[in-house]
Amino acid sequence: MNKKVIIVNLLLVLLAFAPLSGQEIAGTPEYIKALTVEWKGERFSDGRPKVSDNLLERLKKITIEEAWAELMKLGYQNQYEGEWMLLHEREDAVMTGRAVTAQFMPMRPDLENQILEQGKKEGRMWEQRRTVSWVINSLVKGDVYVADTYNKEFLGTVVGSNLGNGVFNATGNGIITYGHIRDIERLRKIPGFNVWSKGYDPSYMRQTILTNYNVPIRIGKAIVLPGDVVFAKPGAVLFIPSHLVEHIVLTSEFTKLTDEFGEEMIKAGVYTAGQIDSAWGKEINESFKRWLANYKGELPMTRKELEEFLEERNF
């Protein structure tokens, strides 16, 4: 291993532990870039990947199963968490956005003093010793606030009506919290706002402290990095690595087209259900390409994206 490689690896190790040193409350842009090195596109000023609004909207139209199956195939098996309580329980509830992660822990005096002192240096609201609002000032449109409050109920609620309004005004989105919320009646009056949480408790947050944000966190069984794309539907949340979002969306959209083609062919008696449900040979592949060339509906992707995808799959 040459000297250049050794130096680069050493820098990455140092960056990986930077947020834990207490030097900064938020992960630095350099740290986030090191975490998300596989993302090649545009970034926010804080270093998070800026997945396009177009992909976020298209993601809403696919199913959790389609996205999760492809993530599993790619080796990302710790990106799903289920069993959620929704603020608005609707069958059509869906939320996508770019994650801003927050890590909360049980309070201990020495840790709290260090965090508050650092918050003071960074110009944060430290006087009332309430760190729960610190993340909200960093949120921008299209973000989703993702908080790990270690499923604490009493004195562990991450938002009530005031902070909920603050989140929605900043992002136009809602919250994912591995924990509990309060002020449900008032939160439900915020038009367009929704929360995926583990439950409700009327108490407000105490004996719990924000330790870091925009760092890796765990939400139940799932690992979340800053800039991951949140894909939330009733009872289910996926956290999709930024560099895989386009692939997940295109793969799922393409699957919908193959399903539509298969259903038409079966109904028309061109192929049997068994033929469609098996690996396609040359004849069905060619038939599918002719069907795509004459497709009269609205394609979920552009023709260029479809052609590039077909080339990549060697169809």
C-alpha positions in Angstrom: 0.0 0.0 0.0 1.6 3.4 -1.0 1.9 6.5 1.2 -1.0 8.3 -0.6 -3.5 5.5 0.1 -2.4 5.3 3.7 -2.9 9.0 4.2 -6.3 9.0 2.6 -7.4 6.0 4.8 -6.1 7.7 7.9 -8.1 10.9 7.1 -11.3 8.9 6.6 -10.8 7.2 9.9 -10.3 10.6 11.6 -13.3 12.0 9.9 -15.4 9.0 10.9 -14.8 9.8 14.6 -14.9 13.6 14.4 -18.6 14.0 15.5 -17.9 11.8 18.5 -15.1 14.0 19.8 -17.5 16.7 20.9 -15.9 19.3 18.6 -19.1 19.9 16.7 -22.7 19.0 17.3 -23.5 18.4 13.6 -21.5 16.1 11.3 -19.2 18.3 9.2 -19.6 18.5 5.4 -16.3 16.6 5.0 -17.5 13.9 7.3 -20.8 13.5 5.5 -19.0 13.4 2.1 -16.8 10.6 3.4 -19.9 8.7 4.6 -21.6 9.1 1.3 -18.7 8.8 -1.1 -20.6 6.7 -3.6 -23.0 9.7 -4.3 -21.6 11.5 -7.4 -24.2 14.3 -7.8 -25.1 17.7 -6.3 -24.8 18.3 -2.6 -26.2 20.7 0.0 -23.8 23.1 1.8 -23.9 20.7 4.8 -22.5 17.9 2.6 -25.6 15.8 2.3 -26.5 14.3 -1.2 -29.1 16.3 -3.0 -31.3 13.7 -4.6 -33.5 15.4 -7.2 -37.1 16.4 -6.5 -38.1 14.5 -9.7 -36.9 11.2 -8.2 -38.5 11.9 -4.9 -41.9 12.4 -6.6 -41.5 9.3 -8.8 -40.6 7.2 -5.8 -44.0 7.9 -4.3 -45.7 5.9 -7.1 -43.9 2.7 -6.4 -44.5 0.1 -3.7 -42.4 -0.6 -0.6 -42.1 -4.2 -1.8 -40.6 -3.2 -5.1 -38.1 -0.9 -3.6 -37.2 -3.2 -0.7 -36.8 -6.3 -2.9 -34.2 -4.4 -5.0 -32.4 -3.1 -1.9 -32.2 -6.6 -0.5 -30.8 -7.9 -3.9 -28.1 -5.2 -3.7 -27.0 -6.3 -0.2 -28.7 -3.5 1.8 -30.7 -5.6 4.2 -30.9 -3.2 7.2 -32.9 -0.4 5.6 -36.5 -1.2 6.7 -38.5 -0.6 9.8 -42.2 -1.4 10.3 -44.9 -1.1 13.0 -45.5 2.6 13.0 -48.2 4.8 14.4 -49.2 7.6 11.9 -50.4 11.0 13.0 -52.9 10.7 10.1 -53.8 7.1 9.5 -54.7 7.1 5.8 -54.3 4.3 3.2 -52.8 6.8 0.7 -50.3 8.3 3.2 -46.9 8.6 1.6 -43.8 10.7 2.3 -40.4 11.0 0.6 -37.5 13.3 1.3 -33.9 13.6 2.2 -32.9 12.6 5.7 -31.5 14.9 8.4 -30.6 12.5 11.2 -30.6 13.2 14.9 -29.3 11.1 17.7 -30.7 11.5 21.2 -29.5 9.7 24.4 -30.4 9.6 28.1 -29.1 12.6 29.9 -26.1 12.6 32.2 -24.7 15.8 33.7 -21.1 15.8 32.4 -22.2 15.0 28.8 -25.0 17.6 28.9 -22.5 20.2 30.1 -20.1 19.5 27.3 -22.9 19.6 24.7 -24.3 22.8 26.0 -20.8 24.4 26.1 -20.3 23.4 22.4 -23.8 24.6 21.5 -22.9 28.0 23.1 -19.7 28.2 21.0 -21.8 27.4 17.9 -24.4 30.1 18.7 -27.2 27.7 19.5 -30.0 28.3 22.0 -28.3 26.8 25.0 -29.6 29.0 27.9 -32.7 26.9 28.6 -30.7 23.6 28.3 -33.1 22.3 25.7 -31.3 20.8 22.7 -34.4 19.3 21.2 -34.9 22.3 18.9 -31.4 22.5 17.6 -31.8 20.4 14.5 -34.9 22.2 13.2 -32.9 25.4 12.3 -30.8 23.3 9.8 -33.8 21.9 7.9 -34.6 22.9 4.3 -37.4 22.2 1.9 -37.6 18.5 1.0 -35.9 17.3 4.1 -37.4 14.7 6.5 -36.4 15.0 10.2 -35.4 11.5 11.3 -34.8 11.2 15.0 -33.7 8.3 17.2 -35.1 8.9 20.7 -34.5 5.2 21.6 -38.2 4.6 21.8 -38.5 6.5 25.1 -42.1 7.3 26.1 -42.3 9.4 29.3 -40.2 12.6 29.0 -38.9 11.5 25.6 -41.3 13.1 23.1 -39.3 14.7 20.2 -42.0 17.1 18.9 -45.2 18.8 20.0 -47.2 21.4 18.2 -44.6 24.2 18.3 -41.7 22.1 17.0 -44.0 20.2 14.6 -45.0 23.6 13.0 -41.3 24.5 12.9 -40.4 21.3 11.0 -43.3 21.6 8.5 -42.6 25.3 7.8 -38.9 24.5 7.1 -39.4 21.3 5.1 -42.9 20.9 3.8 -42.6 17.4 5.1 -43.1 15.4 8.3 -41.1 13.4 10.8 -39.9 9.9 11.3 -39.0 9.2 15.0 -38.1 6.0 16.7 -39.8 7.3 19.7 -43.0 9.2 20.8 -44.7 12.5 20.1 -47.0 14.8 22.1 -49.8 17.4 21.3 -51.4 15.1 18.8 -54.6 17.2 18.6 -52.7 20.3 17.6 -50.3 18.5 15.3 -53.3 17.1 13.3 -54.3 20.6 12.6 -51.2 21.3 10.5 -52.3 20.8 6.8 -50.1 18.3 5.0 -48.1 17.3 8.0 -47.6 13.7 9.1 -45.5 11.8 11.6 -44.4 8.2 11.7 -43.7 7.4 15.4 -43.8 4.5 17.8 -46.5 6.1 19.9 -47.9 9.0 21.9 -47.2 10.4 25.3 -48.4 13.7 26.8 -45.2 14.5 28.6 -42.5 16.8 27.1 -38.9 16.0 26.6 -36.7 15.9 29.7 -33.8 13.8 30.8 -33.0 13.2 27.1 -30.4 15.1 25.2 -29.4 15.6 21.5 -25.8 14.3 21.2 -25.3 14.7 17.4 -27.1 15.3 14.2 -26.3 14.5 10.5 -24.5 11.4 11.6 -25.3 7.7 11.2 -28.2 6.6 13.4 -30.3 3.5 14.0 -34.1 3.6 13.6 -35.2 0.2 15.0 -33.7 -2.4 12.6 -32.6 0.2 10.0 -29.4 2.1 9.6 -29.8 5.7 8.3 -27.1 8.1 7.0 -27.6 11.8 6.5 -28.9 12.4 3.0 -30.5 8.9 2.7 -33.9 9.1 1.0 -36.9 8.4 3.3 -39.7 6.4 1.7 -42.6 6.2 4.1 -46.0 4.5 3.6 -48.6 3.3 6.1 -46.8 1.0 8.6 -43.5 0.9 6.7 -40.4 3.1 6.2 -37.5 2.5 4.0 -34.2 4.4 4.1 -32.6 4.3 0.6 -28.9 5.2 0.2 -28.7 8.3 -2.0 -26.6 6.7 -4.7 -29.2 3.9 -5.2 -32.4 6.0 -5.5 -32.3 6.4 -9.2 -31.6 2.7 -9.7 -34.4 1.7 -7.3 -36.9 4.1 -9.0 -36.1 3.0 -12.6 -36.1 -0.7 -11.7 -39.5 -0.4 -10.0 -40.9 1.6 -12.9 -39.6 -1.0 -15.4 -41.1 -3.8 -13.3 -44.5 -2.0 -13.6 -44.2 -2.0 -17.4 -43.3 -5.7 -17.6 -46.3 -6.5 -15.3 -48.6 -4.4 -17.6 -47.2 -6.2 -20.7 -47.6 -9.6 -19.1 -51.2 -9.0 -18.0 -52.1 -7.8 -21.5 -50.5 -10.8 -23.2 -52.2 -13.3 -20.8 -55.7 -11.7 -21.3 -55.1 -11.7 -25.1 -54.1 -15.4 -25.0 -50.7 -14.6 -26.6 -48.8 -16.2 -23.8 -49.8 -18.3 -20.8 -49.5 -17.2 -17.2 -46.8 -19.8 -16.8 -44.7 -18.4 -19.7 -45.0 -14.8 -18.4 -44.2 -15.9 -14.8 -41.0 -17.7 -15.9 -37.7 -16.4 -17.2 -38.4 -14.8 -20.6 -36.8 -16.2 -23.7 -35.8 -14.4 -26.9 -39.4 -14.5 -28.3 -41.1 -12.9 -25.3 -38.2 -10.3 -24.9 -38.6 -9.3 -28.6 -42.4 -9.1 -28.2 -42.0 -6.9 -25.1 -39.7 -4.5 -27.0 -42.2 -4.2 -29.8 -44.9 -3.5 -27.2 -42.8 -0.8 -25.6 -42.1 0.8 -29.0 -45.8 1.1 -29.6 -46.8 2.0 -26.0 -49.7 4.5 -26.0 -49.8 5.2 -22.2 -47.7 7.6 -20.2 -44.3 6.2 -19.5 -43.2 6.5 -15.9 -39.7 7.4 -17.1 -38.4 9.3 -20.2 -37.7 7.4 -23.4 -34.0 8.1 -23.0 -34.0 6.6 -19.5 -35.9 3.6 -20.7 -33.5 3.0 -23.7 -30.5 3.3 -21.4 -32.0 1.0 -18.9 -32.8 -1.6 -21.6 -29.2 -1.4 -22.8 -27.9 -1.9 -19.3 -30.1 -5.0 -18.8 -29.0 -6.3 -22.2 -32.7 -6.9 -23.1 
